[in-house]
Amino acid sequence: MFGFLGKLLGLRKARKPITASLWRKVESGLPFLDFLDPQDRSRLRELARDFLATKEFDGAQGQPLSDEILLGIALQACLPILNIGLDAYRGWIGVILYPGDIIIPRHEVDEDGVVHEYTDEVMGEAWEGGPVLLSGFDGGAGHGANVVIHEFAHKLDMANGAADGFPRLPAHMSRQAWASAFGAAYDELCAAVDAGLPTTIDPYATEHPAEFFAVSSELFFTRPRILIDAFPAVYDQLRSFYGMDPALGEARQGRTRPESER
């Protein structure tokens, strides 16, 4: 399926340019990308092309796969790895889209050895060594919530094993500083949620340190000021990890997007 769609988009080995109108249409639905300067925007486009050329897309339960949807996912998936590189997503190839919530059967064994089976409704899920599942794709723009960035943050987290909120850090970063910043923020958010206090961070982030990392990554790219105001040390760690500063880049919003294609 993706081979055919990829040829339509000109994103396979031929590397034919995507039309300026398609870029504009897709990027207009992703206003949080405006923090990027023109050079970084161009690099993101190239990375998105490579992503589409190396990953396979499938639509489940009749979910259509339009050119706009594919390109929108690619741009968002590649934003976190703009300064890390596509190799961060090696070892798996599939992205599966659903038209609504994804129903996943679960089973858990409690401390008494009793097995509990149930179904879980999720908006997305990243499987270690397997595909990324996404539901209800609508371009990803929202009030800090972004299922694509969230699930691909999980993929980065899984690069060094099971998702635990502690991805493989670049050599210049301190594991101790990361653990200190994220540990303190996670504990603070959990305490606030347990006390019934209102929070600017989605309470879902308290489910697990891995979810806290993924939710923080969503905010880092889409609503950076919220993350800075809540947990500045976490923002600083993500700024070093992702190699960019969306809050600073927001001052450049409104710049003209690049029109030319290579």
Secondary structure, DSSP 8 states (H G I E B T S, - for coil): -HHHHHHHHT-STT-----HHHHHHHHHT-GGGGGS-HHHHHHHHHHHHHHHHH-EEEESTT----HHHHHHHHHHHHSTTTTT-GGGGTT--EEEEESS-EEEEEEEE-TTS-EEEEEEEESEEE-TTS-EEEES-S-S-SSS--HHHHHHHHHHHGGGSS-SS-----TTS-HHHHHHHHHHHHHHHHHHHHTT---SS-GGGGG-HHHHHHHHHHHHHH-HHHHHHH-HHHHHHHHHHHT--HHHHGGGTT--------
